[in-house]
């Protein structure tokens, strides 16, 4: 794969897609970002993304970015992430109750629009382009639309459903990695770009239920996974939580232990 090949990336304003953006920029790619307002309750993620875009521009790093307004979808979709009357569950990221945070067909919708954008750019510029997503192994257990077989199938459908589809290549560099490996790689890319690690990640949010001040909850599955990654990386997460960092880490570790104990018990009784 040529490092100079153009890239379209889905950007949520979360840790994973931001890390992938840093990687692509560090590879000196021509990057085209696309984001979606789909009526998510945690749309503060888009505000954080805009803050990072401002930070990049201040450091003379430019790339194209589009925000798609799909906010009406939120009224149609059955998910704790879009229903204002449905509390986001707490617990470990892979716990069964986290299925409440699945948004039906969300990634298929996003992938379809993003692929269309990538293919249009490739045809317009008579070049090849990478279609990039930050999905990773931690997503596989709860989110069926983050699994390798999903992307293999949907990308195959895109290829057979379009002319010139050989110009677009699926690029999922984190598919078999975890949050910790993503952080480690991001740190290298951020340093290469001459940026500040804490500033980049302070301009992200992973929590599915931030408070009115935009502080992360600390107890939802996405929170716990992020907290544990930073803890294992040996760095304090620069975003603000509703509780002190040490308390947030202690609770995340407790939830991880509880999940592992529950999983171990279930296996012993099968």
C-alpha positions in Angstrom: 0.0 0.0 0.0 1.3 3.4 -1.0 1.6 5.7 2.0 0.8 8.7 -0.3 -2.5 7.2 -1.4 -5.5 9.4 -0.6 -7.8 8.3 2.3 -11.4 8.8 3.3 -12.0 8.3 7.0 -15.1 8.2 9.1 -14.6 10.5 12.1 -16.7 10.3 15.2 -14.7 12.5 17.5 -13.9 9.5 19.6 -10.5 8.0 20.5 -10.3 5.4 17.8 -11.1 7.5 14.7 -9.0 10.3 16.0 -6.0 8.0 16.5 -6.5 6.7 12.9 -6.6 10.3 11.7 -3.3 11.0 13.4 -1.8 7.9 11.7 -3.0 8.9 8.2 -1.7 12.4 8.6 1.6 11.2 9.9 1.8 9.1 6.7 1.5 12.3 4.8 -1.8 11.3 3.2 -4.3 13.5 1.5 -7.2 12.9 3.9 -10.9 13.5 3.5 -12.9 13.2 6.7 -16.6 12.6 7.0 -18.7 12.7 10.1 -22.4 12.1 11.0 -24.9 13.7 13.2 -27.4 10.9 13.5 -29.3 12.2 16.5 -27.0 10.6 19.0 -27.4 11.8 22.6 -23.6 12.2 22.9 -23.3 14.6 19.9 -20.8 16.5 22.0 -18.3 14.2 20.2 -18.8 16.4 17.1 -17.9 19.5 19.1 -14.7 17.8 20.3 -13.9 16.9 16.8 -14.3 20.5 15.7 -11.9 21.5 18.5 -9.3 19.1 17.2 -9.7 20.4 13.7 -9.1 23.9 15.0 -6.0 22.6 16.9 -4.7 21.0 13.7 -5.2 24.1 11.6 -3.3 26.1 14.3 -0.4 23.7 13.6 -0.6 24.1 9.8 -2.2 20.7 9.3 -5.1 20.8 6.9 -7.5 18.2 5.5 -11.0 18.2 4.0 -13.9 17.5 6.3 -17.6 17.0 5.8 -20.4 16.8 8.4 -23.5 15.0 7.3 -26.8 15.9 8.9 -28.7 12.7 9.5 -30.2 13.9 12.8 -33.7 12.7 11.8 -32.5 9.1 12.1 -32.4 9.4 15.8 -36.2 9.4 15.9 -36.4 6.2 13.9 -33.7 4.0 15.5 -34.1 1.8 18.5 -31.1 2.3 20.7 -30.0 3.7 24.1 -27.8 6.1 22.2 -30.6 7.8 20.4 -33.6 7.5 22.7 -33.7 10.3 25.2 -35.9 8.3 27.5 -33.6 5.3 27.6 -30.6 5.4 30.0 -27.3 4.2 28.7 -26.4 1.0 30.6 -23.3 0.8 32.8 -20.7 -2.0 33.1 -17.9 -3.6 31.2 -17.8 -3.0 27.4 -18.4 -6.7 26.6 -21.2 -7.2 29.1 -24.5 -8.4 27.7 -26.4 -5.3 28.6 -24.2 -3.2 26.3 -26.2 -4.6 23.4 -28.6 -1.7 24.3 -26.1 0.7 22.8 -26.2 -1.0 19.4 -27.7 1.3 16.8 -29.4 -0.8 14.1 -27.6 -0.8 10.9 -25.6 2.3 11.9 -22.2 1.3 10.4 -23.9 0.0 7.2 -25.4 3.5 6.7 -22.2 5.3 7.5 -20.1 2.9 5.4 -22.4 3.2 2.4 -22.3 7.0 2.4 -18.5 7.1 3.0 -17.8 4.5 0.3 -19.9 6.6 -2.1 -17.7 9.6 -1.2 -14.5 7.7 -1.6 -15.5 6.2 -4.9 -16.6 9.6 -6.2 -13.2 11.1 -5.2 -11.3 8.3 -6.8 -13.2 8.6 -10.1 -13.0 12.4 -10.1 -9.3 12.4 -9.5 -8.5 9.3 -11.5 -6.7 7.7 -8.6 -6.9 5.0 -6.0 -8.1 5.7 -2.5 -8.3 4.0 0.9 -11.6 3.8 2.7 -10.6 3.9 6.4 -12.4 3.0 9.6 -11.1 2.8 13.2 -13.0 -0.4 14.2 -11.1 -2.7 16.5 -11.2 -6.1 18.2 -12.9 -4.8 21.4 -16.0 -3.9 19.3 -16.5 -7.4 18.0 -18.3 -9.0 20.9 -21.2 -6.6 21.2 -21.3 -4.8 17.8 -22.0 -7.2 14.9 -21.4 -4.4 12.4 -17.8 -4.0 13.6 -16.8 -7.6 12.9 -14.5 -8.6 10.0 -17.1 -10.7 8.3 -19.5 -7.7 8.2 -17.0 -5.5 6.5 -15.9 -8.2 4.1 -19.5 -8.7 3.1 -20.5 -5.1 2.8 -17.4 -4.1 0.9 -17.9 -7.0 -1.5 -21.4 -5.7 -2.1 -20.0 -2.3 -2.8 -17.5 -3.7 -5.2 -20.1 -5.6 -7.2 -22.6 -2.8 -7.1 -20.4 -0.1 -8.6 -18.3 0.6 -11.7 -14.6 1.5 -11.0 -14.8 -0.1 -7.6 -11.2 -1.4 -8.0 -10.1 2.2 -7.2 -11.3 1.9 -3.6 -9.5 -0.2 -1.0 -10.8 -1.1 2.5 -8.3 -0.1 5.2 -9.1 -1.3 8.7 -5.7 -1.2 10.5 -7.0 -1.7 14.0 -9.3 -4.6 13.2 -7.3 -7.1 15.3 -5.9 -4.6 17.8 -7.3 -3.2 21.0 -7.6 0.2 22.7 -4.1 0.0 24.2 -2.4 -0.8 21.0 -4.3 2.1 19.3 -3.1 4.5 22.0 0.5 3.3 21.6 0.4 3.8 17.9 -1.3 7.2 18.2 1.4 8.5 20.5 4.0 7.8 17.9 2.0 9.4 15.1 1.2 12.5 17.3 4.9 12.9 18.1 5.8 12.7 14.4 3.3 15.4 13.6 4.8 17.6 16.4 1.5 17.8 18.3 0.7 17.4 21.9 -0.8 14.1 23.0 -2.9 15.4 25.8 -4.4 18.2 23.7 -5.3 15.8 20.9 -7.1 13.4 23.3 -8.6 16.1 25.4 -10.4 17.0 22.2 -12.1 13.6 22.0 -14.8 11.9 24.0 -15.7 8.2 24.2 -18.5 8.3 26.8 -22.0 7.4 25.6 -23.5 9.4 28.4 -21.6 12.6 29.2 -23.2 15.1 31.6 -24.4 18.6 30.6 -20.9 20.0 31.1 -19.5 17.4 28.6 -17.7 15.5 31.3 -17.4 11.7 30.7 -19.6 9.4 32.8 -16.9 6.9 33.6 -19.2 3.9 34.0 -20.6 3.2 30.5 -19.0 0.4 28.6 -17.2 2.8 26.2 -15.9 4.8 29.2 -14.6 1.7 30.9 -12.7 0.5 27.9 -11.1 3.8 27.4 -10.1 4.3 31.0 -8.5 0.8 31.2 -6.5 1.6 28.0 -5.1 4.8 29.4 -4.4 3.1 32.7 -2.5 0.3 31.1 -0.6 2.8 28.9 0.5 4.5 32.1 -1.0 7.9 31.3 -3.9 9.9 32.8 -6.7 10.5 30.4 -6.7 14.2 29.7 -10.5 14.5 29.3 -12.6 15.5 32.3 -14.7 12.9 34.2 -17.5 13.5 36.7 -15.2 11.9 39.3 -11.5 12.2 40.1 -9.2 10.1 37.8 -8.1 7.7 40.5 -11.7 6.9 41.4 -12.6 6.4 37.8 -9.7 4.0 37.3 -10.6 2.1 40.5 -14.2 1.6 39.3 -13.2 0.6 35.8 -10.8 -2.1 37.3 -13.7 -3.3 39.6 -16.0 -3.6 36.6 -13.3 -5.5 34.7 -12.8 -7.9 37.5 -16.5 -8.4 37.9 -16.9 -9.1 34.2 -14.0 -11.6 34.2 -15.4 -13.4 37.3 -18.9 -13.6 35.8 -17.5 -14.9 32.5 -15.4 -17.5 34.3 -18.4 -18.6 36.4 -20.5 -18.9 33.3 -17.9 -21.1 31.6 -17.6 -23.4 34.7 -21.4 -23.9 34.9 -21.9 -24.7 31.2 
